[in-house]
């Protein structure tokens, strides 16, 4: 029986004279850098696999056996979490080493237990280093109310962007900030602000319950880790509508899809009402992707940014989402009244500076033909 009680337990024999612990596997993140190595995947019958610069890379060594994966999973979870894993067949958790913080999901597949580990920085980067294509972040950190949605696929850096924005607010403004996260990713420090971070499943049973609590806890700013369902979306919209600055995330690829996704969380009989509520409460939508750099030394963010100015608000209220793209294309001045951009323009600008290759940019574009037009226009 393998001793799986600690991260330092040597459980994975990679050669006759070398056996690795879970901590050894995690240390690779800090050796290469979190901006390059984002994830580690452990599965029975496969070598440990890291996501390096967005691509999957298998570690040299033998495939993981069932006892080894069980041991690696056990050392990452508390006893109650391991019991929940056995009962629910999946569990979310987080882990700290002396160097880094990690978010993990443990689950079962047809071969046995498996685990996906995401590397997190302990503190968010300065907001200037996130990669905003314009000064929209300056508008956001000074807002008093409204809903800011940061969207993208898993691993697109959504939580990093929001944490950087909230951290800047906490530095400069005396206010009350409450976050609801599953799990907590960045440990935010109370500076000028007072910050309470609550973890769903540990500190509060659900996003909905946490949002109900929030509205009685005198917050100025609320971060809802994800608008997962109708109830959490309804309470998030209500919080934004009642004078709070609210941040949240969705798994959508563009601004139009984000509006549609929010509306689709509700039955058709409510969608006109929700569209009106969203048109009044929305502040910004930031859709982002992480694109491999041309130099091969990491990834850079590309963003689509929608600013809910009057013309945009009117389109949302009338659910004419197909007309939003023209707003993104034309309202591009770097002023608070505009500061919009399409993803395709953001990609074209990164190509022009040599940060990413044209081929890579076209692959990640939501609308490849629009990207080609942007390159011709900018050229």
N, C-alpha and C positions, 0 to 999 in steps of 0.2 A: 504493500500500500504506500503510495507516494504521500509525503508530508506536504500538504498544500496550504498551510496556515499563514504563511507570510509571503510578501512579494520577493524576498531574497531566497526562497526555497528553490534549489536547483532541480528542475523537473524535466527539462527538454534536452535530451542528449543529441548534440549535433555532430559529434565525432567520438572516437574512442576515449579521448582525453579532454573533452570539453562539453560541459553541460550548462545550459542557460536557465536563468530564473525569469520570472515575469518582469522583474525590474531591469534585467539586462535587455529584454525586448523593448521596454519603454524608453530606456536610455538612448536608443537609436534616434528618437525624435529630437532630443537636445543636441546630439552629436552632429546631425545634418542640418537641423533647424526646422521649426514648426512650419514656417512659411513654405518649405519645400516638401516635408513629409507630414501629411495631414491625418492619415488613418492607418490602423493596423487591423487586419482581419485574421481571425483564428478559426479553423474549421478542421474537423476530423478528416484525415486522408489527404490533406494539402499542407505544404510548407507555410509558415507564417508569411503573409502577404502585406506589404506596405504600399500605400498610395503615395508615390513620389512624383512631384510636379504634375499631379492629376492622373498619372498612369499607374496601373497595378504592377508591382515588381515583387516576384517571389524571392524569399530569402534562401540562400544556399543551405541545404540541410535535408534531413529525412522528413517525410510527411508526418504530421502530428497524429499521434495515436489517441484513442478514446481516453485512456487514463491520464495522458498528458494534458489534453484539453480540459478535462474535468478538474485537474489540479490547478491549471491556470485560471479557470473561471472561479474556483473556490477562493483563491487568494485575493481576488479582486472584489469579492462581495462580502458584506456582513452576513451573519447567520440569518437574521430575518429576511434579508434580500435573497439569500439562497433558497429559503423556504418559499418565497413568492415566485422565484424562478421555477421551482418544481411544480408549484400549484398552477401558475398562470401561463407557463411555458415561455415567458419573456419577462425581462425586468430592465429598467433604466437605472443607472447609478453614476457615480463620479468617484474619482480617485486622485490622490495627491502623492507625488514623490518629493524628494528634496529639491528637484529641479523644475517640475512642471505639474500641470493639472490635466486631467483627462475626463472625458465623458464617455460612457460605455453603454452598450446595449447587449445583454446576454439573452440568447434565445436557443430554441431547439430546432434542428432541421432533421431530415431523414437519416442522417448519419450520427446524430447525437447533439451535444451542446456546441454552441458556436458563440463567437463574440466579435463585435465591432467596436474599436476603440478610437476615439477622436481626440487629437491633441489640442489643448487650449493654452493660451497664455494666462498667467496668473493675473496680469493687469492688461487692460486694453491699450492699443497703440494710440499715440496722439492723433486727434481727428484729422490733422493736416496730412498724415501719412496713410490714411485709409485709401485714397485714390479718387476722391470726388472730382469730376471733370469741370466743375465750376464752384462758385461760392455758396451753393445752396445750404451747406451745413451751417453757415453763419446765420441764415434765416431761421433754421430749425432750432438751434440752441437758444435763441432769444424769444421763441414763441411762448405764449402763455397757455394756449389751449389748441386742441385739434388732434387728429389722428394721423400719425406717420407710419405708413406700412413699408417695411423692407422685405422684398420678396426675392425668390430664386430657388434653385434646386438645393437639395441637401449638400452641404459643403461649399456653398457659394460665399460664405463669410457674412451672412446676415447678422448673426449675433455679435460679431466683431464690430460691424458698423454701428449697431445700436449701442453697444457698450462704450464705444469711443465717444458717441454723441452725449450719452448720459454722463459719462465721466467728465466731459468738458462742462456740462451744466453744473455738476456737483462742485467743480472747482470755483465757479464764478458766481453762483447764485445761492442765496440762503433760502432753501425750499425743502419740501418733504417728498422723498422719492420712495416708492414701493415697487418692487419687482416680483412677478410670479413666473417662475422658471421650472423647467422639467428636463434635466436638472439644472442647478445653478452652474453657469459656465465661468464667468469672470467674477472675481471677488472685488466688488466696488467699495471704495473707501469713502466714508463720510468726511467731507472736507468742509466747504461752506454749507453744503446740504446735509440733511440727515437721511441716510439710506437704510431701508430694511429690505433684505432679499429673502423671499419665501420660496421654498422648494415644494412643488406639487408632489404629493405622496408622502412627504415628511412633515412639513409645516402646515400644509393645507391639503384637504382631500382632492380638490379639483380646481381648475381655472375658474369655473363659475362661482364656486364657494369663495375663492380668494377675491374675485372681483366684487362680490356682494360685501365682503369684509372691507375691501379697499375704500368703498364709498363712505364708510363710517370711520375711516382712520385719518381723515384730513390730509389726503395726498395732494400735491401739486402736479406730480408726474408719476405715471404708471407705466410699467413695462409688462405686457402680457406676452409670454414666450411664444405662443402660437394661437391663432384663431382657429381652433380645431373643429368646432361644431357650431350649431345654431345658437346654443345658449351662450357660449363664450363670445361669439361674434356680437350677439345682441347686447350683452353687458359692456363689451368693449366700445361699441358705438355709443351707448348711453353715457359712458364715462367721458368720451370725447365731446359729446354734445352738452354735457353739464359743466363745462369749464375746466377740464383737465387736459394736460398734454399727455397723450397716450401713444406709446410705441408698441408695435406688434409685427408678427411675421406671417407670411403665407408662402406656400410652395407653388408659385406661379411664375411664368417666364416674362410677362410684359405687363404694362399698365392696363391695357384693355382687358386682358385675361384676369387681372386682379379684381377689377370692378365686377366682372361677370362671376368670378368665383364667390365673392362676398354675397352677391344677390342670389346665387344658386344655393346658398346655405339655407335659404328661407323658402317656404311654399310660394307658389305663384301669386296667391291672393295677398301676400304681404310685400311682394317685391317692389311695387310702386312706392309704398311707404318707406321701405328700407333705402331705396334709391334717393328719395328726398332727404332722408336722415344722413346718408353718406355724402350727398352733395353739400350739405351744410357743415358736417363735422370733419370731413377729410381735409388734411393739410397737404401732405405730399405722399407720393408713391415712388419708391426707389427700387427698381428691379436690377439685380446685379448678377454678373457671372465672373468667375475667375478664369482668366485666359493664360495658357502657358506662354512665357516670355520667349522672344526670339533667341536670346542668349542661352536658353536652357537652364537658367539659374533660379527658377521659381515661377510664380504666377502674378498677374496684375489684374485689378478689378476693372471691369467695364460696366457702365451703368446706363439705364434708361431712367429718366427723372420726369415725373409729372407733378406740376405745381397746380393746386386747385384754385386757380384764379376764376373770375366770374364766368368767362366763356366756357371753361372746363366744367365748372359746377353746373351750369345750365345743361350741358350735354349729359352729365351723369344723371341729373334729375329726370331728363327725358329719355334716359337709357339709350342714347344714341352713341354707344361706345365705339362704333366703327369710325366716327369722326374724330376720335381722340388723337389718332396718329398725326393728323395734319397740325394739331396744336403743338405736339412734340417737335414737329419739323420746323415750325415757324416762330415759336416764342422762345428763342434761344439766346437772347441778350443776357449778359451776366449781371442782371439787376434783379432785385427782389420781386418785381412784378412779372418776371419771366423765368429765367434760369431753368429751362427745360432742355431735354435732349433725347433723341432716339438712341437705342442701343447701337444701331448701325452707324450713327455719327460718332458715338463714343469709340467704337471699334476703328473707324476710319482715322480718327485722330491719333489713336495708338499706333496704327500702321505708319502714319506719316512721320511720327517721331522715332520709328524704328524699334519700338518696344515689343511689338508682336508682328508676325509675318502676315501678308495678305491671305495666304491659304488658311492659316489658323483662324483669322478673323472671319472669313467667309463661312468656315465650318461652324462657328459659334453664333453667327447672326441669326436672329429670328426670321428675318426677311432677306435672303441672300441678294435678291435683285435690288432691294433698297440699299444694301451695302455697296453694291457695284455702282449705283447712281451716286452715292455719297463720295466714293473714291474718285469718280469722274468729276464731280462738282468741286471737290477739294483740290483735285489735281490742277 
